[in-house]
Amino acid sequence: MKLFIISLTCLLFIRCSINDQTTKYQTKTPKNRELIYEIHADDLWAKFVNIKEPKGRKVIFPEGGKQRSVVFRKDVTNDQKADLLIELGACGTGGCLYGLFVKVAEHRFKLAFFDYLKNPAFVKNKKGEFDLQSSEEMEPGNPYRVHFTEYRFEKKTATFKLDTTYIFEEHFSRNTVIDSLYFQLTCKDHDPENMFGKSEVKITNLLTGKLIQVIRSDEFWFNQNMGFGYEDVNFDGYKDLLFFTGHGGSYGSPTNNYYLFDTTRNRFVYHAGLTEQEQGSCGPLEFKIQKKQVISHEKSGCCWHRTSTFEFKDGKLKLVKRYTEGMDVRDRLIKKTEYF
């Protein structure tokens, strides 16, 4: 009986000792805390900031030092606080190392993203939220086929997680607002050698929100600027469209496709007269606003030149005057003026 009591007492003692040690060990284990960085700058829009690591943590940036360059200041989490995308160095073929610091309080930030990016940007998704985007050319030196990687903000963890990766082949896009008109230009299957592709221009009236028309062509010459002309070329008080088509004119002169605004149809209509006339002209057409005339120039070799003057009559381009200079067989200058 005494032996049993002693054994039970020993068992209780051992159990109590284990519990005491476990309790003692648990009290020494630090609780998980968010790592908060302190970031300071000389002013609100300073290009460089100083980063102070969280307490108890030693942070060593790839290139040493604590001062880093700010790439973006933007409220990317929709909490009315300016977050910071900061370049952290270690740049190479894979891009540069970036940290996205989400603001939680004055000078206090949480690291929400830490990885390599190329050409970083913020883009809005369908929900109106900002995604962090990285992009790189599929082939070095070819900007017409781009690989995109996008990271989306996860509210639960307050971090940016990989959301999608895709290849963008609609090589060009440009949106421009002029005179309450919204122009959306895109070009697919672009050939970087000759700058042509399947072009599409959507024109919307911003006042009514209605799509006016869509212009499609494979003749438009588009580089990265995707420029186009918007001016009154037939002197009726309404601006017209000029789309550059390369250097197919006489002696390599620039040419355009012309679309004149038709008030009765409320749309831009292709004008063959202007387009074809410029294709045979040496140099771009001249538009004399005061006289309401269009001038074209032609040449052949060194010694033959012609200047033609046109006017618009009933919407058509009519030749009204032609001046020619040339040399006869005896190298004598011959001048001739014709009226039509």
C-alpha positions as CSV (number, residue, x, y, z in Angstrom):
1,M,0.0,0.0,0.0
2,K,2.8,2.4,0.8
3,L,4.5,1.5,-2.4
4,F,1.4,2.5,-4.4
5,I,1.1,5.9,-2.7
6,I,4.8,6.7,-3.3
7,S,4.5,5.8,-7.0
8,L,1.4,8.0,-7.4
9,T,3.1,10.9,-5.7
10,C,6.1,10.5,-8.0
11,L,3.8,10.4,-11.1
12,L,2.0,13.6,-10.0
13,F,5.4,15.3,-9.3
14,I,6.7,14.4,-12.8
15,R,3.5,15.6,-14.5
16,C,3.5,18.9,-12.5
17,S,7.2,19.4,-13.5
18,I,6.5,18.8,-17.2
19,N,3.5,21.3,-17.1
20,D,5.7,23.8,-15.3
21,Q,8.5,23.5,-17.9
22,T,6.0,23.8,-20.8
23,T,4.4,26.9,-19.3
24,K,7.8,28.3,-18.7
25,Y,8.9,27.6,-22.3
26,Q,5.7,29.1,-23.8
27,T,6.1,32.3,-21.9
28,K,9.5,32.7,-23.5
29,T,8.2,32.3,-27.1
30,P,7.7,35.7,-28.7
31,K,4.3,36.4,-30.2
32,N,4.0,36.9,-34.0
33,R,4.1,40.6,-34.8
34,E,3.7,42.4,-38.1
35,L,7.0,43.6,-39.4
36,I,6.5,47.4,-39.6
37,Y,9.1,49.5,-41.5
38,E,9.7,53.2,-40.8
39,I,10.1,55.3,-43.9
40,H,11.1,58.9,-43.8
41,A,11.6,61.5,-46.5
42,D,12.6,65.2,-46.7
43,D,9.1,66.1,-48.1
44,L,5.9,64.5,-49.3
45,W,7.2,64.1,-52.9
46,A,10.9,63.4,-52.3
47,K,12.5,61.1,-54.9
48,F,14.5,59.3,-52.2
49,V,13.4,57.9,-48.8
50,N,15.2,56.4,-45.9
51,I,14.0,53.0,-44.7
52,K,14.5,51.8,-41.1
53,E,14.0,48.1,-40.5
54,P,11.5,46.6,-38.0
55,K,12.7,46.3,-34.3
56,G,14.7,43.2,-33.7
57,R,15.3,42.5,-37.4
58,K,18.4,43.3,-39.4
59,V,17.6,44.2,-43.0
60,I,20.4,44.3,-45.5
61,F,19.5,45.6,-48.9
62,P,21.3,44.1,-51.9
63,E,23.5,47.1,-52.5
64,G,23.8,48.3,-48.9
65,G,22.6,51.5,-47.4
66,K,19.1,52.5,-46.3
67,Q,18.3,55.2,-48.9
68,R,16.2,54.1,-51.8
69,S,14.4,55.5,-54.9
70,V,10.6,55.9,-54.9
71,V,9.1,54.7,-58.2
72,F,5.4,55.2,-57.5
73,R,3.4,57.0,-54.8
74,K,-0.2,55.7,-55.1
75,D,-3.1,54.5,-53.0
76,V,-3.1,51.0,-54.3
77,T,-5.2,49.5,-51.4
78,N,-8.0,52.1,-51.5
79,D,-7.6,53.1,-47.9
80,Q,-6.9,56.8,-48.6
81,K,-3.2,56.4,-47.8
82,A,-0.3,56.8,-50.2
83,D,1.6,53.5,-50.6
84,L,5.2,53.3,-51.9
85,L,6.8,51.2,-54.6
86,I,10.5,51.4,-54.0
87,E,13.4,50.1,-56.0
88,L,15.7,48.1,-53.8
89,G,18.5,47.5,-56.3
90,A,20.1,44.2,-57.5
91,C,19.2,45.0,-61.1
92,G,20.0,42.4,-63.8
93,T,18.5,40.5,-66.7
94,G,15.5,39.6,-64.5
95,G,14.7,43.2,-63.7
96,C,15.2,45.0,-60.4
97,L,14.2,44.1,-56.9
98,Y,11.2,46.1,-55.7
99,G,9.4,46.4,-52.5
100,L,5.8,47.6,-52.2
101,F,5.3,49.2,-48.9
102,V,1.7,49.7,-47.8
103,K,1.1,52.6,-45.4
104,V,-0.5,51.8,-42.1
105,A,0.2,55.0,-40.2
106,E,2.5,58.1,-40.4
107,H,6.0,56.9,-41.4
108,R,4.9,53.3,-40.8
109,F,4.6,50.8,-43.6
110,K,4.1,47.1,-44.1
111,L,5.9,45.2,-46.8
112,A,3.2,43.8,-49.1
113,F,5.4,42.8,-52.0
114,F,9.1,41.9,-52.4
115,D,10.3,40.4,-55.7
116,Y,11.8,41.2,-59.1
117,L,9.9,43.3,-61.7
118,K,10.5,44.6,-65.1
119,N,8.8,47.9,-66.2
120,P,6.6,48.0,-63.1
121,A,3.2,49.7,-63.4
122,F,-0.2,49.8,-61.7
123,V,-3.3,48.9,-63.8
124,K,-6.9,48.8,-62.8
125,N,-8.7,45.5,-63.0
126,K,-12.5,45.0,-63.6
127,K,-13.3,45.7,-60.0
128,G,-11.6,49.1,-60.2
129,E,-8.7,47.9,-57.9
130,F,-5.0,48.4,-58.7
131,D,-3.0,45.4,-59.8
132,L,0.8,45.5,-59.8
133,Q,2.1,44.7,-63.2
134,S,5.5,43.5,-64.6
135,S,6.2,43.4,-68.4
136,E,8.9,42.3,-70.7
137,E,9.4,41.8,-74.4
138,M,9.1,38.2,-75.6
139,E,12.0,38.9,-78.0
140,P,14.8,41.4,-77.2
141,G,14.3,44.5,-79.3
142,N,10.8,43.5,-80.4
143,P,8.2,45.7,-78.5
144,Y,5.3,44.2,-80.4
145,R,4.8,41.0,-78.4
146,V,4.9,41.5,-74.6
147,H,4.7,39.1,-71.6
148,F,2.7,40.5,-68.7
149,T,2.6,39.3,-65.1
150,E,0.1,40.8,-62.7
151,Y,-0.2,40.6,-58.9
152,R,-3.4,41.3,-57.0
153,F,-3.9,42.7,-53.5
154,E,-5.1,40.1,-51.0
155,K,-6.9,41.9,-48.2
156,K,-6.8,38.9,-45.8
157,T,-2.9,38.8,-45.8
158,A,-2.4,42.5,-46.9
159,T,0.0,41.3,-49.5
160,F,0.2,41.2,-53.3
161,K,-0.1,37.7,-54.7
162,L,0.5,36.4,-58.2
163,D,-2.9,36.6,-60.1
164,T,-2.2,36.1,-63.8
165,T,0.4,36.0,-66.5
166,Y,-0.3,36.4,-70.2
167,I,1.1,37.4,-73.6
168,F,-0.3,40.6,-75.1
169,E,-0.3,40.6,-78.9
170,E,-2.4,43.6,-79.6
171,H,0.8,45.4,-80.2
172,F,-0.4,49.0,-80.1
173,S,-3.1,50.9,-78.4
174,R,-3.7,54.6,-77.8
175,N,-6.7,56.5,-76.5
176,T,-7.0,60.2,-77.3
177,V,-9.8,62.7,-76.6
178,I,-10.1,65.7,-79.0
179,D,-13.1,68.0,-79.3
180,S,-15.4,65.7,-77.3
181,L,-14.5,62.8,-79.5
182,Y,-12.8,59.7,-78.0
183,F,-10.4,57.9,-80.4
184,Q,-9.4,54.4,-79.5
185,L,-6.6,53.2,-81.8
186,T,-5.3,49.6,-81.9
187,C,-3.1,47.6,-84.3
188,K,-2.8,43.8,-84.4
189,D,-0.4,41.5,-86.1
190,H,2.1,44.4,-86.5
191,D,5.1,43.9,-88.7
192,P,8.1,45.8,-87.1
193,E,10.0,45.9,-90.4
194,N,7.4,47.9,-92.4
195,M,5.2,49.2,-89.5
196,F,1.9,47.9,-91.0
197,G,-0.7,45.8,-89.4
198,K,-4.5,45.3,-89.0
199,S,-5.5,48.7,-87.7
200,E,-8.8,49.7,-86.0
201,V,-10.0,53.1,-85.0
202,K,-13.1,53.4,-82.8
203,I,-14.6,56.9,-82.5
204,T,-17.1,57.7,-79.7
205,N,-18.9,60.9,-79.0
206,L,-18.2,61.6,-75.3
207,L,-21.3,63.9,-75.0
208,T,-23.8,61.2,-76.0
209,G,-21.6,58.1,-75.2
210,K,-22.5,56.7,-78.6
211,L,-20.0,55.0,-80.9
212,I,-19.9,57.1,-84.1
213,Q,-18.0,54.6,-86.3
214,V,-15.1,52.1,-86.6
215,I,-12.4,52.6,-89.3
216,R,-10.4,49.5,-90.3
217,S,-7.4,49.3,-92.6
218,D,-4.2,47.5,-93.2
219,E,-2.6,50.5,-94.9
220,F,-2.0,52.7,-91.8
221,W,1.7,53.0,-90.8
222,F,1.9,52.9,-87.0
223,N,5.0,53.2,-84.8
224,Q,4.9,53.3,-81.0
225,N,3.3,56.8,-81.1
226,M,0.4,55.7,-83.3
227,G,-0.1,59.3,-84.4
228,F,-2.8,60.7,-86.7
229,G,-3.8,64.1,-88.1
230,Y,-6.9,65.9,-87.1
231,E,-7.5,69.1,-89.1
232,D,-9.8,70.7,-91.5
233,V,-8.4,70.0,-95.0
234,N,-11.5,70.7,-97.2
235,F,-12.2,74.1,-95.5
236,D,-15.8,73.4,-94.5
237,G,-15.3,74.2,-90.8
238,Y,-15.1,70.6,-89.7
239,K,-12.0,68.7,-88.8
240,D,-11.0,65.7,-90.8
241,L,-8.7,62.7,-90.2
242,L,-5.3,61.9,-91.8
243,F,-3.7,58.5,-91.3
244,F,-0.1,58.2,-92.2
245,T,0.6,55.3,-94.7
246,G,4.3,55.4,-95.0
247,H,6.7,56.9,-97.6
248,G,5.1,55.6,-100.8
249,G,4.9,59.0,-102.6
250,S,7.1,60.4,-105.3
251,Y,10.8,60.2,-104.4
252,G,9.9,58.5,-101.1
253,S,7.5,61.3,-99.9
254,P,5.2,60.7,-97.0
255,T,1.6,59.8,-97.8
256,N,-1.7,59.7,-95.9
257,N,-5.2,58.3,-96.2
258,Y,-7.7,61.0,-95.9
259,Y,-11.1,60.7,-94.2
260,L,-13.3,63.9,-94.5
261,F,-16.1,64.5,-92.0
262,D,-19.5,64.3,-93.6
263,T,-22.1,66.4,-91.7
264,T,-25.1,64.7,-93.3
265,R,-23.9,61.2,-92.2
266,N,-22.1,62.4,-89.0
267,R,-19.1,60.3,-89.8
268,F,-15.7,60.4,-91.5
269,V,-15.7,59.2,-95.1
270,Y,-12.6,58.1,-97.1
271,H,-11.6,60.6,-99.8
272,A,-9.9,59.0,-102.8
273,G,-9.1,62.3,-104.5
274,L,-6.8,63.7,-101.7
275,T,-5.3,60.3,-101.0
276,E,-4.4,59.6,-104.6
277,Q,-3.2,63.1,-105.3
278,E,-0.7,62.9,-102.4
279,Q,0.6,59.5,-103.6
280,G,1.8,61.2,-106.8
281,S,3.1,64.3,-105.1
282,C,6.7,65.0,-104.2
283,G,6.2,66.0,-100.6
284,P,3.0,66.4,-98.6
285,L,0.1,68.3,-99.8
286,E,-0.1,72.0,-98.9
287,F,-3.4,73.4,-97.5
288,K,-3.9,77.1,-98.1
289,I,-6.6,78.1,-95.6
290,Q,-7.1,81.7,-96.7
291,K,-7.5,80.8,-100.4
292,K,-9.2,77.4,-99.6
293,Q,-6.8,75.7,-102.0
294,V,-4.8,72.4,-102.0
295,I,-1.3,72.5,-103.6
296,S,0.6,69.5,-104.8
297,H,4.2,69.3,-106.3
298,E,5.6,66.9,-108.8
299,K,9.1,66.5,-110.3
300,S,11.1,64.4,-112.6
301,G,14.9,64.5,-112.3
302,C,16.6,67.8,-111.8
303,C,14.9,69.9,-114.4
304,W,11.2,69.3,-114.5
305,H,8.8,70.6,-111.9
306,R,5.0,71.1,-111.7
307,T,2.8,72.7,-109.2
308,S,-0.9,72.0,-109.3
309,T,-3.6,73.9,-107.5
310,F,-6.9,72.3,-106.5
311,E,-10.2,73.6,-105.0
312,F,-13.2,71.7,-103.5
313,K,-16.3,71.9,-105.6
314,D,-19.4,69.8,-104.5
315,G,-17.1,67.8,-102.2
316,K,-14.8,66.8,-105.1
317,L,-11.2,67.9,-105.6
318,K,-11.0,69.9,-108.9
319,L,-7.8,71.1,-110.7
320,V,-8.0,74.8,-111.3
321,K,-4.4,75.8,-112.1
322,R,-1.2,74.1,-113.2
323,Y,2.3,75.7,-113.5
324,T,5.1,73.7,-115.1
325,E,8.8,74.4,-115.5
326,G,11.1,72.4,-117.7
327,M,14.0,72.5,-120.1
328,D,13.8,72.0,-123.9
329,V,16.3,70.2,-126.1
330,R,18.5,73.3,-126.1
331,D,18.5,73.6,-122.3
332,R,16.3,76.6,-122.4
333,L,13.9,77.2,-119.5
334,I,10.3,76.8,-120.5
335,K,7.5,78.0,-118.2
336,K,3.9,77.2,-118.7
337,T,0.7,78.1,-116.8
338,E,-2.6,76.4,-117.4
339,Y,-6.1,77.2,-116.0
340,F,-9.0,74.8,-115.9
